[in-house]
Amino acid sequence: MTTADLEVWGDPIEHSLSPRLHGAAYARLGWNWSYGRRRVAAVDFHAQLKSVTATMRGLSLTFPLKTQAFAAASLRDRPAELTGVVNTLVFRQGRRLGFNTDVGGIVADVRAQGVPQIEAARIVGAGATATSALVALAELGARRVEVVARRPDAAAPLLELGERLSILVTVTTPDAVATASLPLTVSTLPGGSALADDTNRRLAAGGGLLYDVVYGHWPTALAAAWASAGAPSVDGRGMLLRQAVLQIRAFATGDVTQSLPEENAVVDVMARALMED
């Protein structure tokens, strides 16, 4: 495959594991592609986007650039349209194709954790990542989702999205959380965020698998509460891996549904790279 440049943009960006993942995949595929990182603040996004060269094949976008990337895309996939965020831009035939691969990444990794289908679930947090989590839960079959949000008004977009997805979304505050019997709890809280210990204990009681999108601040306080309850929890590295596979598909063909050559072997080398110290 021809030479191509790719990058991940965000602020901060030094912690990103994406270069490690993509580099391992490209080496296994035998592609002469480079993948770097660039610190880009939200106010600088459009100026930086105008500066990309003809060799730039695409971008991965992380905080705080996903809404700006959504606006910059000329065509978007359904998960992006539903969530209003784009984490992948592909430059193809003069167009910017926008994808939200976080949704597919959550779906694929939750299934890999042994939770293939759900009826109800809980989301902790109401930020941009929560919208991707809600769409992913819909794909997993959920019809009832409780959102735990410090500010209930922040969950208004999730209520509207739930109506579009035919999901009953209810909202509660951390101090009003009741114990439940659920197969899955998805935490979208940023790394370093913390709830009260009593809230964590009530969330962990009957909360099923804790799927925490954080991977740089592990274990989180929620994960510690799950461990104390003897319940399973996983961090966000699996999501990062699975969404990166979809990104590479998009970079290669403009189609996230088209598998990579020897994809299972590619996923294996990416997983090994992700576990390196």
PyMOL commands that set and color helices and strands:
alter all, ss='L'
color gray80, all
select helices_A, chain A and resi 18-29+42-50+66-72+78-83+101-112+128-139+152-165+174-176+197-204+221-228+237-253+263-275
alter helices_A, ss='H'
color red, helices_A
select strands_A, chain A and resi 4-10+33-39+56-61+75-76+88-92+95-99+120-124+144-148+168-172+184-187+209-212+233-234
alter strands_A, ss='S'
color yellow, strands_A
deselect
rebuild
show_as cartoon
